[in-house]
Amino acid sequence: MLYEEKITSRWIPVLVILPVVLSLSIGFWATYQAGEGIEIPLAVGAFVVPLTIDISYMRIQIDDREIRIRGALGLIIRKTVKLEDIISFEVYSGWMSCSGFIHFNMPAKGCVVLNTKRWSISFSTNNPEEIAQVLATLGIPREASDL
């Protein structure tokens, strides 16, 4: 493993889980008052809570063969890019400064765009220059950017 970073956000779960918990509570109360079963609110909760956990955490791993971007559970955030498919990369300051065809965005110090043979993939990072050094060491050319 040449590089590994974990990025978390405390505000994403709060902003997503708070309305879900509120609506599930109302749903539980309404189904209890109506004398119905609580299967539907439980199913919604079982679906939404793992997705929320997945989007609140991102792990970036770089080794000598590929770059892996994963969420906590790997349900939504999940992408593996082989190094031989990367044409070039760009580094930007600010986590909202770059966009790719596939974009993994979370509050961080910077972001990296990987230009591949098919499309561009971008992701947020707290150590953009460290990732740039690792990618340059692996022989991937760097394009001009704002950092």
TILO-543962 format. One record per residue (C-alpha): residue number from 1; residue in three letters; chain; x, y, z. Coordinates in Angstrom, 3 decimals. Layout:
BEGIN
 lotor seti rofi     east    north       up
   NUM  ALA    A        X        Y        Z
...
END
This chain:
BEGIN
 lotor seti rofi     east    north       up
     1  MET    A    0.000    0.000    0.000
     2  LEU    A    1.583    3.242   -1.149
     3  TYR    A   -1.083    5.579    0.223
     4  GLU    A   -4.228    5.339    2.343
     5  GLU    A   -6.519    8.090    3.590
     6  LYS    A   -9.831    8.124    5.417
     7  ILE    A  -12.160   11.108    5.070
     8  THR    A  -15.231   11.461    7.265
     9  SER    A  -18.008   13.991    7.578
    10  ARG    A  -20.044   14.463   10.732
    11  TRP    A  -22.598   16.760    9.114
    12  ILE    A  -23.784   14.432    6.360
    13  PRO    A  -25.264   11.844    8.757
    14  VAL    A  -26.837   14.543   10.922
    15  LEU    A  -28.469   16.308    7.964
    16  VAL    A  -29.723   13.037    6.468
    17  ILE    A  -30.511   10.944    9.545
    18  LEU    A  -32.406   13.685   11.408
    19  PRO    A  -35.241   13.915    8.827
    20  VAL    A  -35.251   10.119    8.467
    21  VAL    A  -35.565    9.555   12.213
    22  LEU    A  -38.282   12.189   12.420
    23  SER    A  -40.267   10.690    9.539
    24  LEU    A  -39.781    7.126   10.816
    25  SER    A  -40.992    8.194   14.260
    26  ILE    A  -44.101    9.724   12.725
    27  GLY    A  -44.570    6.577   10.634
    28  PHE    A  -44.235    4.309   13.673
    29  TRP    A  -46.701    6.456   15.612
    30  ALA    A  -49.204    6.553   12.735
    31  THR    A  -49.059    2.799   12.143
    32  TYR    A  -49.428    2.151   15.872
    33  GLN    A  -52.458    4.461   16.042
    34  ALA    A  -54.018    2.771   13.012
    35  GLY    A  -53.373   -0.669   14.443
    36  GLU    A  -51.291   -1.679   11.427
    37  GLY    A  -47.919   -3.427   11.291
    38  ILE    A  -44.651   -1.496   11.302
    39  GLU    A  -42.994   -3.448    8.482
    40  ILE    A  -42.878   -0.565    5.996
    41  PRO    A  -41.234    1.991    8.341
    42  LEU    A  -38.768   -0.698    9.441
    43  ALA    A  -37.946   -1.533    5.810
    44  VAL    A  -37.383    2.142    4.989
    45  GLY    A  -35.141    2.547    8.038
    46  ALA    A  -33.197   -0.610    7.181
    47  PHE    A  -32.608    0.797    3.686
    48  VAL    A  -31.778    4.436    4.480
    49  VAL    A  -29.546    4.073    7.551
    50  PRO    A  -26.849    1.896    5.859
    51  LEU    A  -26.808    4.221    2.836
    52  THR    A  -26.315    7.206    5.129
    53  ILE    A  -23.445    5.465    6.902
    54  ASP    A  -21.879    4.674    3.525
    55  ILE    A  -21.907    8.270    2.272
    56  SER    A  -20.463    9.721    5.494
    57  TYR    A  -17.083    7.979    5.192
    58  MET    A  -14.653    7.584    2.296
    59  ARG    A  -11.398    5.631    2.094
    60  ILE    A   -8.807    6.211   -0.642
    61  GLN    A   -6.196    3.503   -1.202
    62  ILE    A   -3.389    3.595   -3.751
    63  ASP    A   -1.100    0.662   -4.453
    64  ASP    A    1.167   -0.258   -7.360
    65  ARG    A   -1.741   -1.591   -9.487
    66  GLU    A   -4.863    0.485   -8.762
    67  ILE    A   -6.632    3.267   -6.892
    68  ARG    A   -9.602    2.212   -4.760
    69  ILE    A  -12.236    4.644   -3.479
    70  ARG    A  -14.694    3.093   -1.031
    71  GLY    A  -17.393    4.174    1.375
    72  ALA    A  -17.846    2.661    4.816
    73  LEU    A  -19.906   -0.237    3.437
    74  GLY    A  -19.119    0.082   -0.272
    75  LEU    A  -22.794    0.336   -1.263
    76  ILE    A  -22.779    3.711   -3.054
    77  ILE    A  -19.186    4.929   -2.892
    78  ARG    A  -17.197    2.243   -4.692
    79  LYS    A  -14.768    2.669   -7.564
    80  THR    A  -11.537    0.956   -8.571
    81  VAL    A   -9.306    2.541  -11.212
    82  LYS    A   -6.416    0.582  -12.675
    83  LEU    A   -3.247    2.660  -13.029
    84  GLU    A   -2.775    1.582  -16.649
    85  ASP    A   -6.139    3.215  -17.517
    86  ILE    A   -5.110    6.635  -16.149
    87  ILE    A   -3.871    9.062  -18.810
    88  SER    A   -3.109   11.983  -16.469
    89  PHE    A   -4.203   13.619  -13.230
    90  GLU    A   -4.940   17.118  -11.967
    91  VAL    A   -4.832   18.496   -8.413
    92  TYR    A   -7.006   21.366   -7.176
    93  SER    A   -7.272   23.256   -3.900
    94  GLY    A  -10.742   23.217   -2.370
    95  TRP    A  -13.015   20.211   -2.288
    96  MET    A  -15.552   21.792   -4.650
    97  SER    A  -12.984   22.904   -7.244
    98  CYS    A  -13.049   19.890   -9.501
    99  SER    A  -15.618   17.793  -11.231
   100  GLY    A  -15.389   14.564  -13.076
   101  PHE    A  -17.815   12.319  -14.872
   102  ILE    A  -17.771   10.286  -11.659
   103  HIS    A  -17.278   12.506   -8.614
   104  PHE    A  -16.837   11.486   -4.966
   105  ASN    A  -17.245   14.671   -2.978
   106  MET    A  -16.813   15.221    0.755
   107  PRO    A  -15.566   18.288    2.680
   108  ALA    A  -11.754   18.259    2.468
   109  LYS    A   -8.754   20.463    1.640
   110  GLY    A   -8.497   19.631   -2.054
   111  CYS    A   -9.478   17.282   -4.814
   112  VAL    A   -7.854   15.159   -7.493
   113  VAL    A   -9.134   14.469  -11.014
   114  LEU    A   -8.029   11.254  -12.709
   115  ASN    A   -8.344   11.482  -16.490
   116  THR    A   -8.799    7.919  -17.719
   117  LYS    A   -9.265    6.388  -21.166
   118  ARG    A  -13.056    6.356  -20.718
   119  TRP    A  -13.998    9.285  -18.457
   120  SER    A  -12.729   11.455  -15.637
   121  ILE    A  -13.012   10.475  -11.991
   122  SER    A  -12.590   13.021   -9.214
   123  PHE    A  -12.464   12.717   -5.448
   124  SER    A  -11.891   14.924   -2.425
   125  THR    A   -8.799   14.566   -0.264
   126  ASN    A   -7.117   16.232    2.688
   127  ASN    A   -3.634   15.550    1.235
   128  PRO    A   -3.747   16.471   -2.469
   129  GLU    A   -0.006   17.035   -2.838
   130  GLU    A    0.836   13.720   -1.180
   131  ILE    A   -1.438   11.919   -3.645
   132  ALA    A    0.201   13.902   -6.471
   133  GLN    A    3.647   12.706   -5.328
   134  VAL    A    2.498    9.081   -5.199
   135  LEU    A    0.911    9.280   -8.661
   136  ALA    A    3.982   11.008  -10.115
   137  THR    A    6.173    8.306   -8.562
   138  LEU    A    4.031    5.714  -10.340
   139  GLY    A    4.734    7.459  -13.678
   140  ILE    A    1.385    9.140  -14.264
   141  PRO    A    1.793   12.604  -15.845
   142  ARG    A    0.358   15.654  -14.100
   143  GLU    A   -1.633   18.303  -15.953
   144  ALA    A   -1.677   21.984  -15.031
   145  SER    A   -4.083   22.887  -12.245
   146  ASP    A   -4.615   25.588   -9.642
   147  LEU    A   -2.524   24.101   -6.809
END
